[in-house]
Amino acid sequence: MAEQFKVYYHVLENESEKYHVYYAYEEIAKGAIKRVEHMLGRGLYVYDIFPNLTDETKTLSEPLSVITESQKEMFLPVGIKVRFIGIGTVLFGYESEESS
């Protein structure tokens, strides 16, 4: 059986946006939320967090950015077999929307 690289991920979404955050280790939702806040440059308001029970194996057709335990970005190459393991889904809005 061919080796597989395990990738754990969180999905953060609202009615118009969807982000996937990929890790080379199991990260809690708070880490993924902070990463998306940093990427967007604004705070998120979390409505709900629930489990994502997706578990599927795919061969990469394009490079994939994952975050390592040392919080560095690493790119997995095309052609590698990856097991994608869903950890959680976060429903969010923006903090400024909630304070008005």
C-alpha positions as CSV (number, residue, x, y, z in Angstrom):
1,M,0.0,0.0,0.0
2,A,1.3,3.5,-0.9
3,E,2.2,5.9,1.8
4,Q,-0.3,8.7,2.5
5,F,0.4,12.1,4.1
6,K,-2.3,12.9,6.7
7,V,-3.7,16.4,6.4
8,Y,-6.1,17.7,9.0
9,Y,-8.4,20.6,8.2
10,H,-11.0,23.1,9.4
11,V,-13.6,24.8,7.3
12,L,-14.6,28.3,8.2
13,E,-17.7,29.7,6.4
14,N,-20.5,32.1,6.2
15,E,-23.2,32.8,3.7
16,S,-20.7,34.2,1.1
17,E,-17.2,33.0,2.0
18,K,-15.6,29.6,2.7
19,Y,-12.0,29.0,3.8
20,H,-10.1,25.7,4.3
21,V,-7.2,25.7,6.7
22,Y,-4.9,22.7,6.4
23,Y,-2.5,21.3,9.0
24,A,0.1,18.5,9.2
25,Y,-1.2,17.8,12.7
26,E,-4.5,18.0,14.6
27,E,-5.2,21.6,15.5
28,I,-8.1,23.0,17.5
29,A,-10.6,25.3,15.9
30,K,-9.2,28.3,17.8
31,G,-5.9,28.0,15.8
32,A,-7.8,28.0,12.5
33,I,-9.9,31.0,13.5
34,K,-6.8,33.0,14.4
35,R,-5.1,32.1,11.1
36,V,-8.1,33.3,9.1
37,E,-8.4,36.4,11.2
38,H,-4.8,37.2,10.4
39,M,-5.2,36.4,6.7
40,L,-8.3,38.7,6.5
41,G,-6.9,41.4,8.8
42,R,-10.1,41.5,10.9
43,G,-11.8,39.8,13.8
44,L,-14.3,37.0,13.4
45,Y,-17.5,36.5,15.4
46,V,-18.1,32.7,15.8
47,Y,-21.7,31.6,15.7
48,D,-21.1,27.9,16.0
49,I,-18.5,25.2,15.7
50,F,-19.4,21.6,14.9
51,P,-17.5,18.4,13.9
52,N,-16.5,17.7,10.3
53,L,-16.5,14.0,9.9
54,T,-15.1,13.9,6.4
55,D,-12.2,11.4,5.7
56,E,-11.1,10.9,2.2
57,T,-8.0,10.1,0.2
58,K,-6.9,12.0,-2.9
59,T,-3.9,12.4,-5.1
60,L,-2.9,16.1,-5.3
61,S,-3.3,17.7,-8.7
62,E,-1.8,21.0,-7.5
63,P,0.5,21.9,-4.6
64,L,-1.2,22.2,-1.2
65,S,-0.2,24.6,1.6
66,V,-0.3,23.1,5.1
67,I,0.8,24.4,8.4
68,T,3.3,22.4,10.4
69,E,3.5,22.0,14.2
70,S,6.3,24.7,14.2
71,Q,3.7,27.0,12.6
72,K,5.6,27.2,9.3
73,E,3.9,26.9,5.9
74,M,4.9,23.8,3.9
75,F,3.8,22.9,0.4
76,L,2.9,19.3,-0.5
77,P,3.9,18.5,-4.1
78,V,1.6,17.4,-7.0
79,G,1.2,13.6,-7.2
80,I,1.4,12.9,-3.5
81,K,-1.4,10.8,-2.0
82,V,-3.1,12.7,0.8
83,R,-5.6,11.6,3.4
84,F,-7.8,14.6,4.2
85,I,-9.3,14.4,7.7
86,G,-11.9,16.9,8.6
87,I,-11.8,18.2,12.2
88,G,-14.4,21.0,12.4
89,T,-16.6,23.5,10.7
90,V,-16.8,27.1,12.0
91,L,-19.8,29.3,11.1
92,F,-18.7,32.9,11.4
93,G,-19.5,36.6,10.8
94,Y,-17.4,39.6,11.3
95,E,-17.0,41.3,14.7
96,S,-17.9,44.8,13.3
97,E,-21.2,43.4,12.0
98,E,-22.1,42.0,15.5
99,S,-21.4,45.3,17.3
100,S,-23.9,47.4,15.3
